[in-house]
Amino acid sequence: MIKTEFEGRLSSFAVAIEERLQDVLSNAARSDETVRPERLMRAMRHAVLAGGKRLRPFLLVETAQALGREPGDGLGDLLYPAAALELIHCYSLVHDDLPAMDDDDVRRGRPTVHKAFDDATAILTGDALQTLAFDLVVDPAGHPDATVRCRLASALARASGLGGMVGGQVLDLAAEGRFGDGRPLALTEPEIRRLQAMKTGALIRFACDAGGLLAGAAPDVLKLVRRYGEIVGLAFQLSDDLLDVTGDAVTVGKATAKDATRGKGTLVSLNGVEAARAELAALVREAEETVAPLGTRGAMLAEAARFVARRQS
């Protein structure tokens, strides 16, 4: 199959970010570290170096470049915050897969960390990935301005923490009836959208926010890419919910039909498959219109929105 320009660019980026991730997940202890336990490092590499589209860090780099950031050393500096974002994403997957959370056995077509190792190792793997992410995001090699690095760290903490991804996971578990009397909650459409904007959308929005910060973009441009990130976050979750209903586990790389089994409220279960597909198409159009003021510089961002909608895994 011939790759499109976007797919080729995404594949090339995946190779570059993979090399950076391999480097930061080496066994060699860094300055002020005593030792990196071998079992922990194997589990961290199992969690991170398992392929994947690397879409979130790709959006960070593409946004920065679309806004005029010229990376040094062939993406070298941009790969620090990009890798930090991917580590946060991978940590969330490790913890989501645990028996106390979603209890999944397969991720990206291979055993989840708690199945390949054990629950305790999986918990500590997620902890280590999260702290390593913040180590990377404040590394001077990623940006020379300490103020920019502090803004990135603050934005990442808020996107991934209690008012973002983690808070969204709590709302999701509560909706499944995991707390209280054990009965699933019948969420309204606004409640579902809020939950999804936190659990999934916040990190995707951060990717675009961070790209804008790294490029030193003006406030009006930062607002533009932030809105684009919000739209793509919504589209990604809607696409994910559709795949859970219409995809097969082999292609998707993880179990499907989980939402219905758990009684989870999604926009697909609430409004139906066809309505969800129509909304997804509308979100893609809105994303395209949002980045249209960037001209040709925003072409890859527009294509990223289309890719999110058509993905099969």
RAKAKA-V126841 format. One record per residue. N is the residue number from 1. RES is the residue in three letters. PHI is phi as a letter, one per 30 degrees, with the letter a starting at -180 (none if undefined). Layout:
BEGIN
n={N,N}
res={RES,RES}
phi={PHI,PHI}
END
This chain:
BEGIN
n={1,2,3,4,5,6,7,8,9,10,11,12,13,14,15,16,17,18,19,20,21,22,23,24,25,26,27,28,29,30,31,32,33,34,35,36,37,38,39,40,41,42,43,44,45,46,47,48,49,50,51,52,53,54,55,56,57,58,59,60,61,62,63,64,65,66,67,68,69,70,71,72,73,74,75,76,77,78,79,80,81,82,83,84,85,86,87,88,89,90,91,92,93,94,95,96,97,98,99,100,101,102,103,104,105,106,107,108,109,110,111,112,113,114,115,116,117,118,119,120,121,122,123,124,125,126,127,128,129,130,131,132,133,134,135,136,137,138,139,140,141,142,143,144,145,146,147,148,149,150,151,152,153,154,155,156,157,158,159,160,161,162,163,164,165,166,167,168,169,170,171,172,173,174,175,176,177,178,179,180,181,182,183,184,185,186,187,188,189,190,191,192,193,194,195,196,197,198,199,200,201,202,203,204,205,206,207,208,209,210,211,212,213,214,215,216,217,218,219,220,221,222,223,224,225,226,227,228,229,230,231,232,233,234,235,236,237,238,239,240,241,242,243,244,245,246,247,248,249,250,251,252,253,254,255,256,257,258,259,260,261,262,263,264,265,266,267,268,269,270,271,272,273,274,275,276,277,278,279,280,281,282,283,284,285,286,287,288,289,290,291,292,293,294,295,296,297,298,299,300,301,302,303,304,305,306,307,308,309,310,311,312,313}
res={MET,ILE,LYS,THR,GLU,PHE,GLU,GLY,ARG,LEU,SER,SER,PHE,ALA,VAL,ALA,ILE,GLU,GLU,ARG,LEU,GLN,ASP,VAL,LEU,SER,ASN,ALA,ALA,ARG,SER,ASP,GLU,THR,VAL,ARG,PRO,GLU,ARG,LEU,MET,ARG,ALA,MET,ARG,HIS,ALA,VAL,LEU,ALA,GLY,GLY,LYS,ARG,LEU,ARG,PRO,PHE,LEU,LEU,VAL,GLU,THR,ALA,GLN,ALA,LEU,GLY,ARG,GLU,PRO,GLY,ASP,GLY,LEU,GLY,ASP,LEU,LEU,TYR,PRO,ALA,ALA,ALA,LEU,GLU,LEU,ILE,HIS,CYS,TYR,SER,LEU,VAL,HIS,ASP,ASP,LEU,PRO,ALA,MET,ASP,ASP,ASP,ASP,VAL,ARG,ARG,GLY,ARG,PRO,THR,VAL,HIS,LYS,ALA,PHE,ASP,ASP,ALA,THR,ALA,ILE,LEU,THR,GLY,ASP,ALA,LEU,GLN,THR,LEU,ALA,PHE,ASP,LEU,VAL,VAL,ASP,PRO,ALA,GLY,HIS,PRO,ASP,ALA,THR,VAL,ARG,CYS,ARG,LEU,ALA,SER,ALA,LEU,ALA,ARG,ALA,SER,GLY,LEU,GLY,GLY,MET,VAL,GLY,GLY,GLN,VAL,LEU,ASP,LEU,ALA,ALA,GLU,GLY,ARG,PHE,GLY,ASP,GLY,ARG,PRO,LEU,ALA,LEU,THR,GLU,PRO,GLU,ILE,ARG,ARG,LEU,GLN,ALA,MET,LYS,THR,GLY,ALA,LEU,ILE,ARG,PHE,ALA,CYS,ASP,ALA,GLY,GLY,LEU,LEU,ALA,GLY,ALA,ALA,PRO,ASP,VAL,LEU,LYS,LEU,VAL,ARG,ARG,TYR,GLY,GLU,ILE,VAL,GLY,LEU,ALA,PHE,GLN,LEU,SER,ASP,ASP,LEU,LEU,ASP,VAL,THR,GLY,ASP,ALA,VAL,THR,VAL,GLY,LYS,ALA,THR,ALA,LYS,ASP,ALA,THR,ARG,GLY,LYS,GLY,THR,LEU,VAL,SER,LEU,ASN,GLY,VAL,GLU,ALA,ALA,ARG,ALA,GLU,LEU,ALA,ALA,LEU,VAL,ARG,GLU,ALA,GLU,GLU,THR,VAL,ALA,PRO,LEU,GLY,THR,ARG,GLY,ALA,MET,LEU,ALA,GLU,ALA,ALA,ARG,PHE,VAL,ALA,ARG,ARG,GLN,SER}
phi={none,d,d,d,e,d,d,d,d,d,d,d,d,e,d,d,d,d,d,d,d,d,d,d,c,d,d,d,d,c,e,i,c,d,a,c,e,d,d,d,d,d,d,d,d,e,d,c,c,c,i,j,d,i,d,d,d,d,d,e,d,d,d,e,d,d,c,j,d,c,d,c,h,h,i,e,d,d,d,d,d,d,d,e,d,d,d,d,d,d,e,d,d,e,d,d,d,d,e,d,c,d,h,c,c,b,b,h,i,b,e,d,d,d,d,d,b,a,d,d,d,d,d,d,d,d,e,d,d,d,d,d,d,d,e,d,d,c,d,e,d,d,a,d,c,d,d,d,d,d,d,d,d,d,d,d,d,d,d,c,c,d,c,b,d,d,d,d,d,d,d,d,d,d,d,d,i,d,c,i,d,i,c,e,c,d,d,d,d,d,d,d,d,d,e,d,d,d,d,c,d,d,d,d,d,e,e,d,e,d,e,d,d,d,d,i,d,d,e,d,d,e,d,d,d,d,d,e,d,d,d,d,d,d,d,d,d,d,d,d,d,d,d,d,c,c,d,c,d,d,d,d,i,a,d,c,i,d,d,d,d,c,i,d,d,b,d,d,d,d,c,j,d,d,d,d,d,d,d,d,d,d,d,d,d,d,d,d,d,d,c,e,d,d,i,d,d,c,d,d,d,d,d,d,d,d,d,e,d,c,d,c,a}
END
